[in-house]
């Protein structure tokens, strides 16, 4: 369920970044802040469990950042 949610957020951010690049920064940062809280909470587990619990949030945060920047980059390449 979490994977589907992250995919949906990435798609929405990419579309938002393509059509309104300036307004896409705030939702992107909010999503990354939320995922960062999950990373920090998961990282508090002892030992290797901390890395295992925080990894999905860390990789999801990277994906959100990439989708937003890809939308803005695609918008910049458009001829109009």
BATI-318248 format. One record per residue: chain; y, x, z of N, C-alpha, C, O, CB in turn; residue in three letters; residue number from 1. Coordinates in nm, 2 decimals, always signed. Glycine has a CB too. Layout:
REM residues N
+---+--------+--------+--------+--------+--------+--------+--------+--------+--------+--------+--------+--------+--------+--------+--------+-----+-----+
| c |    n_Y |    n_X |    n_Z |   ca_Y |   ca_X |   ca_Z |    c_Y |    c_X |    c_Z |    o_Y |    o_X |    o_Z |   cb_Y |   cb_X |   cb_Z |   r |   k |
+---+--------+--------+--------+--------+--------+--------+--------+--------+--------+--------+--------+--------+--------+--------+--------+-----+-----+
| A |      Y |      X |      Z |      Y |      X |      Z |      Y |      X |      Z |      Y |      X |      Z |      Y |      X |      Z | ALA | NUM |
...
+---+--------+--------+--------+--------+--------+--------+--------+--------+--------+--------+--------+--------+--------+--------+--------+-----+-----+
This chain:
REM residues 80
+---+--------+--------+--------+--------+--------+--------+--------+--------+--------+--------+--------+--------+--------+--------+--------+-----+-----+
| c |    n_Y |    n_X |    n_Z |   ca_Y |   ca_X |   ca_Z |    c_Y |    c_X |    c_Z |    o_Y |    o_X |    o_Z |   cb_Y |   cb_X |   cb_Z |   r |   k |
+---+--------+--------+--------+--------+--------+--------+--------+--------+--------+--------+--------+--------+--------+--------+--------+-----+-----+
| A |  -0.12 |  +0.08 |  +0.00 |  +0.00 |  +0.00 |  +0.00 |  +0.13 |  +0.09 |  +0.00 |  +0.23 |  +0.06 |  -0.07 |  +0.00 |  -0.09 |  +0.12 | UNK |   1 |
| A |  +0.12 |  +0.20 |  +0.08 |  +0.24 |  +0.28 |  +0.08 |  +0.26 |  +0.35 |  -0.05 |  +0.38 |  +0.37 |  -0.09 |  +0.22 |  +0.39 |  +0.19 | UNK |   2 |
| A |  +0.16 |  +0.38 |  -0.12 |  +0.17 |  +0.45 |  -0.25 |  +0.24 |  +0.36 |  -0.35 |  +0.33 |  +0.40 |  -0.43 |  +0.03 |  +0.49 |  -0.31 | UNK |   3 |
| A |  +0.20 |  +0.23 |  -0.35 |  +0.26 |  +0.13 |  -0.44 |  +0.41 |  +0.11 |  -0.41 |  +0.49 |  +0.10 |  -0.49 |  +0.19 |  +0.00 |  -0.43 | UNK |   4 |
| A |  +0.44 |  +0.12 |  -0.28 |  +0.58 |  +0.10 |  -0.24 |  +0.67 |  +0.22 |  -0.28 |  +0.78 |  +0.20 |  -0.33 |  +0.59 |  +0.09 |  -0.09 | UNK |   5 |
| A |  +0.61 |  +0.34 |  -0.27 |  +0.69 |  +0.46 |  -0.31 |  +0.71 |  +0.46 |  -0.46 |  +0.81 |  +0.50 |  -0.51 |  +0.61 |  +0.59 |  -0.27 | UNK |   6 |
| A |  +0.60 |  +0.42 |  -0.53 |  +0.61 |  +0.41 |  -0.68 |  +0.72 |  +0.31 |  -0.72 |  +0.80 |  +0.34 |  -0.81 |  +0.48 |  +0.37 |  -0.75 | UNK |   7 |
| A |  +0.73 |  +0.20 |  -0.65 |  +0.83 |  +0.09 |  -0.68 |  +0.97 |  +0.15 |  -0.65 |  +1.06 |  +0.13 |  -0.73 |  +0.80 |  -0.03 |  -0.60 | UNK |   8 |
| A |  +0.98 |  +0.22 |  -0.54 |  +1.11 |  +0.27 |  -0.50 |  +1.16 |  +0.38 |  -0.61 |  +1.27 |  +0.38 |  -0.65 |  +1.11 |  +0.34 |  -0.36 | UNK |   9 |
| A |  +1.06 |  +0.46 |  -0.65 |  +1.10 |  +0.56 |  -0.75 |  +1.14 |  +0.50 |  -0.88 |  +1.24 |  +0.54 |  -0.95 |  +0.98 |  +0.65 |  -0.78 | UNK |  10 |
| A |  +1.07 |  +0.39 |  -0.92 |  +1.11 |  +0.33 |  -1.05 |  +1.25 |  +0.26 |  -1.04 |  +1.33 |  +0.27 |  -1.13 |  +1.00 |  +0.22 |  -1.09 | UNK |  11 |
| A |  +1.27 |  +0.19 |  -0.92 |  +1.40 |  +0.13 |  -0.90 |  +1.51 |  +0.23 |  -0.90 |  +1.62 |  +0.21 |  -0.96 |  +1.40 |  +0.05 |  -0.77 | UNK |  12 |
| A |  +1.49 |  +0.35 |  -0.83 |  +1.59 |  +0.45 |  -0.83 |  +1.62 |  +0.51 |  -0.96 |  +1.73 |  +0.54 |  -1.00 |  +1.55 |  +0.56 |  -0.73 | UNK |  13 |
| A |  +1.51 |  +0.53 |  -1.04 |  +1.53 |  +0.59 |  -1.17 |  +1.61 |  +0.50 |  -1.26 |  +1.70 |  +0.54 |  -1.34 |  +1.39 |  +0.62 |  -1.24 | UNK |  14 |
| A |  +1.58 |  +0.37 |  -1.26 |  +1.66 |  +0.27 |  -1.34 |  +1.80 |  +0.27 |  -1.29 |  +1.90 |  +0.26 |  -1.37 |  +1.59 |  +0.13 |  -1.33 | UNK |  15 |
| A |  +1.82 |  +0.26 |  -1.16 |  +1.95 |  +0.26 |  -1.10 |  +2.03 |  +0.38 |  -1.14 |  +2.15 |  +0.37 |  -1.17 |  +1.95 |  +0.24 |  -0.95 | UNK |  16 |
| A |  +1.97 |  +0.50 |  -1.13 |  +2.04 |  +0.62 |  -1.16 |  +2.07 |  +0.63 |  -1.31 |  +2.17 |  +0.69 |  -1.35 |  +1.95 |  +0.74 |  -1.13 | UNK |  17 |
| A |  +2.00 |  +0.56 |  -1.39 |  +2.03 |  +0.56 |  -1.54 |  +2.15 |  +0.48 |  -1.57 |  +2.24 |  +0.51 |  -1.64 |  +1.91 |  +0.52 |  -1.62 | UNK |  18 |
| A |  +2.15 |  +0.36 |  -1.51 |  +2.26 |  +0.26 |  -1.54 |  +2.39 |  +0.28 |  -1.46 |  +2.50 |  +0.27 |  -1.51 |  +2.21 |  +0.12 |  -1.52 | UNK |  19 |
| A |  +2.38 |  +0.32 |  -1.33 |  +2.49 |  +0.34 |  -1.25 |  +2.47 |  +0.47 |  -1.17 |  +2.43 |  +0.46 |  -1.05 |  +2.52 |  +0.22 |  -1.16 | UNK |  20 |
| A |  +2.49 |  +0.59 |  -1.23 |  +2.46 |  +0.71 |  -1.16 |  +2.53 |  +0.74 |  -1.03 |  +2.47 |  +0.79 |  -0.93 |  +2.49 |  +0.83 |  -1.25 | UNK |  21 |
| A |  +2.65 |  +0.70 |  -1.02 |  +2.73 |  +0.72 |  -0.89 |  +2.67 |  +0.63 |  -0.78 |  +2.66 |  +0.68 |  -0.67 |  +2.88 |  +0.69 |  -0.91 | UNK |  22 |
| A |  +2.64 |  +0.51 |  -0.81 |  +2.60 |  +0.42 |  -0.71 |  +2.45 |  +0.44 |  -0.67 |  +2.40 |  +0.38 |  -0.57 |  +2.61 |  +0.28 |  -0.76 | UNK |  23 |
| A |  +2.38 |  +0.53 |  -0.74 |  +2.24 |  +0.55 |  -0.71 |  +2.22 |  +0.65 |  -0.60 |  +2.11 |  +0.66 |  -0.54 |  +2.16 |  +0.60 |  -0.83 | UNK |  24 |
| A |  +2.33 |  +0.73 |  -0.57 |  +2.31 |  +0.84 |  -0.47 |  +2.29 |  +0.78 |  -0.33 |  +2.21 |  +0.83 |  -0.25 |  +2.44 |  +0.92 |  -0.47 | UNK |  25 |
| A |  +2.36 |  +0.67 |  -0.29 |  +2.35 |  +0.62 |  -0.16 |  +2.21 |  +0.56 |  -0.13 |  +2.15 |  +0.60 |  -0.02 |  +2.45 |  +0.50 |  -0.14 | UNK |  26 |
| A |  +2.15 |  +0.48 |  -0.22 |  +2.01 |  +0.44 |  -0.19 |  +1.91 |  +0.55 |  -0.19 |  +1.81 |  +0.55 |  -0.11 |  +1.97 |  +0.34 |  -0.29 | UNK |  27 |
| A |  +1.93 |  +0.65 |  -0.27 |  +1.84 |  +0.77 |  -0.28 |  +1.85 |  +0.84 |  -0.14 |  +1.75 |  +0.88 |  -0.09 |  +1.88 |  +0.86 |  -0.39 | UNK |  28 |
| A |  +1.97 |  +0.87 |  -0.09 |  +1.98 |  +0.94 |  +0.03 |  +1.93 |  +0.86 |  +0.15 |  +1.87 |  +0.91 |  +0.24 |  +2.13 |  +0.97 |  +0.06 | UNK |  29 |
| A |  +1.95 |  +0.73 |  +0.15 |  +1.89 |  +0.64 |  +0.25 |  +1.74 |  +0.65 |  +0.25 |  +1.68 |  +0.65 |  +0.36 |  +1.94 |  +0.50 |  +0.23 | UNK |  30 |
| A |  +1.68 |  +0.64 |  +0.14 |  +1.53 |  +0.65 |  +0.13 |  +1.48 |  +0.79 |  +0.17 |  +1.38 |  +0.79 |  +0.24 |  +1.49 |  +0.62 |  -0.02 | UNK |  31 |
| A |  +1.55 |  +0.89 |  +0.14 |  +1.51 |  +1.02 |  +0.18 |  +1.53 |  +1.04 |  +0.33 |  +1.45 |  +1.11 |  +0.40 |  +1.59 |  +1.13 |  +0.11 | UNK |  32 |
| A |  +1.63 |  +0.98 |  +0.39 |  +1.65 |  +0.99 |  +0.53 |  +1.54 |  +0.92 |  +0.61 |  +1.49 |  +0.96 |  +0.71 |  +1.79 |  +0.93 |  +0.57 | UNK |  33 |
| A |  +1.50 |  +0.80 |  +0.55 |  +1.39 |  +0.73 |  +0.61 |  +1.26 |  +0.80 |  +0.61 |  +1.18 |  +0.81 |  +0.70 |  +1.37 |  +0.59 |  +0.55 | UNK |  34 |
| A |  +1.23 |  +0.86 |  +0.49 |  +1.11 |  +0.94 |  +0.47 |  +1.11 |  +1.07 |  +0.56 |  +1.01 |  +1.12 |  +0.60 |  +1.09 |  +0.97 |  +0.33 | UNK |  35 |
| A |  +1.23 |  +1.12 |  +0.58 |  +1.25 |  +1.24 |  +0.66 |  +1.21 |  +1.21 |  +0.81 |  +1.16 |  +1.29 |  +0.88 |  +1.39 |  +1.29 |  +0.65 | UNK |  36 |
| A |  +1.25 |  +1.09 |  +0.85 |  +1.21 |  +1.05 |  +0.99 |  +1.06 |  +1.04 |  +1.00 |  +1.01 |  +1.08 |  +1.11 |  +1.28 |  +0.91 |  +1.02 | UNK |  37 |
| A |  +0.99 |  +0.99 |  +0.90 |  +0.85 |  +0.98 |  +0.90 |  +0.79 |  +1.12 |  +0.90 |  +0.69 |  +1.15 |  +0.97 |  +0.80 |  +0.91 |  +0.78 | UNK |  38 |
| A |  +0.85 |  +1.22 |  +0.83 |  +0.80 |  +1.35 |  +0.83 |  +0.82 |  +1.42 |  +0.97 |  +0.72 |  +1.48 |  +1.01 |  +0.88 |  +1.44 |  +0.72 | UNK |  39 |
| A |  +0.93 |  +1.39 |  +1.03 |  +0.95 |  +1.45 |  +1.16 |  +0.86 |  +1.39 |  +1.26 |  +0.80 |  +1.46 |  +1.35 |  +1.09 |  +1.43 |  +1.20 | UNK |  40 |
| A |  +0.83 |  +1.26 |  +1.26 |  +0.74 |  +1.19 |  +1.35 |  +0.60 |  +1.24 |  +1.33 |  +0.53 |  +1.27 |  +1.43 |  +0.75 |  +1.04 |  +1.33 | UNK |  41 |
| A |  +0.56 |  +1.26 |  +1.21 |  +0.42 |  +1.30 |  +1.18 |  +0.41 |  +1.45 |  +1.22 |  +0.30 |  +1.49 |  +1.25 |  +0.39 |  +1.29 |  +1.03 | UNK |  42 |
| A |  +0.51 |  +1.53 |  +1.20 |  +0.50 |  +1.67 |  +1.24 |  +0.49 |  +1.70 |  +1.39 |  +0.46 |  +1.81 |  +1.42 |  +0.62 |  +1.74 |  +1.18 | UNK |  43 |
| A |  +0.51 |  +1.60 |  +1.47 |  +0.50 |  +1.62 |  +1.61 |  +0.36 |  +1.62 |  +1.66 |  +0.33 |  +1.65 |  +1.78 |  +0.58 |  +1.51 |  +1.68 | UNK |  44 |
| A |  +0.27 |  +1.58 |  +1.58 |  +0.13 |  +1.58 |  +1.61 |  +0.08 |  +1.73 |  +1.63 |  +0.14 |  +1.82 |  +1.56 |  +0.04 |  +1.51 |  +1.51 | UNK |  45 |
| A |  -0.01 |  +1.76 |  +1.72 |  -0.05 |  +1.89 |  +1.74 |  -0.12 |  +1.96 |  +1.63 |  -0.21 |  +1.90 |  +1.57 |  -0.12 |  +1.90 |  +1.87 | UNK |  46 |
| A |  -0.09 |  +2.09 |  +1.61 |  -0.17 |  +2.17 |  +1.52 |  -0.17 |  +2.12 |  +1.37 |  -0.07 |  +2.09 |  +1.32 |  -0.31 |  +2.17 |  +1.56 | UNK |  47 |
| A |  -0.29 |  +2.13 |  +1.31 |  -0.30 |  +2.10 |  +1.17 |  -0.28 |  +1.95 |  +1.14 |  -0.24 |  +1.91 |  +1.03 |  -0.44 |  +2.14 |  +1.12 | UNK |  48 |
| A |  -0.30 |  +1.87 |  +1.24 |  -0.28 |  +1.72 |  +1.23 |  -0.13 |  +1.69 |  +1.19 |  -0.10 |  +1.60 |  +1.12 |  -0.32 |  +1.65 |  +1.35 | UNK |  49 |
| A |  -0.04 |  +1.77 |  +1.25 |  +0.10 |  +1.76 |  +1.22 |  +0.13 |  +1.78 |  +1.08 |  +0.21 |  +1.70 |  +1.02 |  +0.18 |  +1.85 |  +1.30 | UNK |  50 |
| A |  +0.07 |  +1.88 |  +1.02 |  +0.09 |  +1.90 |  +0.87 |  +0.03 |  +1.79 |  +0.79 |  +0.09 |  +1.75 |  +0.69 |  +0.04 |  +2.04 |  +0.83 | UNK |  51 |
| A |  -0.09 |  +1.75 |  +0.83 |  -0.16 |  +1.64 |  +0.75 |  -0.08 |  +1.51 |  +0.76 |  -0.07 |  +1.44 |  +0.66 |  -0.30 |  +1.62 |  +0.81 | UNK |  52 |
| A |  -0.03 |  +1.48 |  +0.88 |  +0.05 |  +1.35 |  +0.89 |  +0.18 |  +1.35 |  +0.83 |  +0.23 |  +1.25 |  +0.78 |  +0.06 |  +1.31 |  +1.04 | UNK |  53 |
| A |  +0.24 |  +1.47 |  +0.82 |  +0.38 |  +1.47 |  +0.76 |  +0.38 |  +1.49 |  +0.61 |  +0.48 |  +1.47 |  +0.54 |  +0.46 |  +1.58 |  +0.83 | UNK |  54 |
| A |  +0.27 |  +1.54 |  +0.55 |  +0.27 |  +1.57 |  +0.41 |  +0.30 |  +1.45 |  +0.32 |  +0.37 |  +1.47 |  +0.22 |  +0.13 |  +1.63 |  +0.37 | UNK |  55 |
| A |  +0.24 |  +1.33 |  +0.34 |  +0.27 |  +1.22 |  +0.25 |  +0.42 |  +1.18 |  +0.25 |  +0.47 |  +1.15 |  +0.14 |  +0.19 |  +1.10 |  +0.29 | UNK |  56 |
| A |  +0.48 |  +1.19 |  +0.36 |  +0.63 |  +1.16 |  +0.37 |  +0.71 |  +1.27 |  +0.30 |  +0.81 |  +1.24 |  +0.23 |  +0.67 |  +1.15 |  +0.51 | UNK |  57 |
| A |  +0.67 |  +1.39 |  +0.31 |  +0.74 |  +1.51 |  +0.25 |  +0.73 |  +1.50 |  +0.09 |  +0.82 |  +1.51 |  +0.02 |  +0.68 |  +1.64 |  +0.29 | UNK |  58 |
| A |  +0.61 |  +1.47 |  +0.04 |  +0.59 |  +1.46 |  -0.10 |  +0.65 |  +1.33 |  -0.16 |  +0.70 |  +1.33 |  -0.27 |  +0.44 |  +1.46 |  -0.14 | UNK |  59 |
| A |  +0.66 |  +1.23 |  -0.08 |  +0.73 |  +1.11 |  -0.12 |  +0.87 |  +1.13 |  -0.13 |  +0.94 |  +1.08 |  -0.23 |  +0.70 |  +0.99 |  -0.03 | UNK |  60 |
| A |  +0.93 |  +1.20 |  -0.04 |  +1.07 |  +1.24 |  -0.04 |  +1.11 |  +1.32 |  -0.17 |  +1.21 |  +1.30 |  -0.23 |  +1.11 |  +1.31 |  +0.08 | UNK |  61 |
| A |  +1.02 |  +1.41 |  -0.20 |  +1.04 |  +1.49 |  -0.32 |  +1.03 |  +1.40 |  -0.45 |  +1.11 |  +1.42 |  -0.54 |  +0.93 |  +1.60 |  -0.33 | UNK |  62 |
| A |  +0.94 |  +1.31 |  -0.45 |  +0.93 |  +1.22 |  -0.57 |  +1.05 |  +1.13 |  -0.58 |  +1.10 |  +1.11 |  -0.69 |  +0.81 |  +1.13 |  -0.55 | UNK |  63 |
| A |  +1.11 |  +1.08 |  -0.47 |  +1.23 |  +1.00 |  -0.48 |  +1.34 |  +1.08 |  -0.53 |  +1.42 |  +1.04 |  -0.61 |  +1.26 |  +0.95 |  -0.33 | UNK |  64 |
| A |  +1.36 |  +1.21 |  -0.49 |  +1.47 |  +1.29 |  -0.54 |  +1.45 |  +1.32 |  -0.68 |  +1.55 |  +1.32 |  -0.76 |  +1.47 |  +1.42 |  -0.46 | UNK |  65 |
| A |  +1.33 |  +1.35 |  -0.73 |  +1.30 |  +1.38 |  -0.87 |  +1.33 |  +1.26 |  -0.96 |  +1.39 |  +1.27 |  -1.07 |  +1.16 |  +1.42 |  -0.89 | UNK |  66 |
| A |  +1.29 |  +1.14 |  -0.91 |  +1.32 |  +1.02 |  -1.00 |  +1.46 |  +0.99 |  -1.01 |  +1.51 |  +0.95 |  -1.12 |  +1.24 |  +0.90 |  -0.94 | UNK |  67 |
| A |  +1.54 |  +1.01 |  -0.90 |  +1.68 |  +0.98 |  -0.91 |  +1.75 |  +1.08 |  -1.00 |  +1.83 |  +1.05 |  -1.09 |  +1.75 |  +0.99 |  -0.77 | UNK |  68 |
| A |  +1.71 |  +1.21 |  -0.99 |  +1.78 |  +1.31 |  -1.07 |  +1.73 |  +1.30 |  -1.22 |  +1.81 |  +1.33 |  -1.31 |  +1.74 |  +1.45 |  -1.02 | UNK |  69 |
| A |  +1.61 |  +1.25 |  -1.24 |  +1.56 |  +1.23 |  -1.38 |  +1.64 |  +1.12 |  -1.45 |  +1.68 |  +1.13 |  -1.56 |  +1.41 |  +1.20 |  -1.38 | UNK |  70 |
| A |  +1.67 |  +1.01 |  -1.37 |  +1.75 |  +0.90 |  -1.43 |  +1.89 |  +0.95 |  -1.46 |  +1.94 |  +0.91 |  -1.57 |  +1.76 |  +0.79 |  -1.33 | UNK |  71 |
| A |  +1.95 |  +1.03 |  -1.37 |  +2.09 |  +1.08 |  -1.40 |  +2.09 |  +1.18 |  -1.52 |  +2.18 |  +1.18 |  -1.60 |  +2.15 |  +1.14 |  -1.28 | UNK |  72 |
| A |  +1.99 |  +1.26 |  -1.52 |  +1.98 |  +1.36 |  -1.63 |  +1.96 |  +1.29 |  -1.77 |  +2.02 |  +1.33 |  -1.87 |  +1.86 |  +1.45 |  -1.60 | UNK |  73 |
| A |  +1.87 |  +1.18 |  -1.77 |  +1.85 |  +1.11 |  -1.89 |  +1.98 |  +1.04 |  -1.94 |  +2.01 |  +1.03 |  -2.06 |  +1.74 |  +1.00 |  -1.88 | UNK |  74 |
| A |  +2.06 |  +0.99 |  -1.84 |  +2.18 |  +0.93 |  -1.87 |  +2.28 |  +1.03 |  -1.93 |  +2.35 |  +1.00 |  -2.03 |  +2.25 |  +0.86 |  -1.75 | UNK |  75 |
| A |  +2.28 |  +1.15 |  -1.88 |  +2.37 |  +1.25 |  -1.93 |  +2.33 |  +1.30 |  -2.07 |  +2.42 |  +1.35 |  -2.15 |  +2.36 |  +1.37 |  -1.84 | UNK |  76 |
| A |  +2.21 |  +1.28 |  -2.11 |  +2.17 |  +1.32 |  -2.25 |  +2.19 |  +1.21 |  -2.35 |  +2.18 |  +1.24 |  -2.47 |  +2.02 |  +1.35 |  -2.25 | UNK |  77 |
| A |  +2.23 |  +1.09 |  -2.31 |  +2.26 |  +0.99 |  -2.41 |  +2.38 |  +1.02 |  -2.49 |  +2.48 |  +1.08 |  -2.43 |  +2.27 |  +0.85 |  -2.33 | UNK |  78 |
| A |  +2.38 |  +0.98 |  -2.61 |  +2.50 |  +1.02 |  -2.70 |  +2.62 |  +0.93 |  -2.68 |  +2.73 |  +0.97 |  -2.73 |  +2.45 |  +1.01 |  -2.84 | UNK |  79 |
| A |  +2.62 |  +0.83 |  -2.60 |  +2.73 |  +0.75 |  -2.58 |  +2.79 |  +0.76 |  -2.44 |  +2.89 |  +0.70 |  -2.41 |  +2.70 |  +0.60 |  -2.60 | UNK |  80 |
+---+--------+--------+--------+--------+--------+--------+--------+--------+--------+--------+--------+--------+--------+--------+--------+-----+-----+
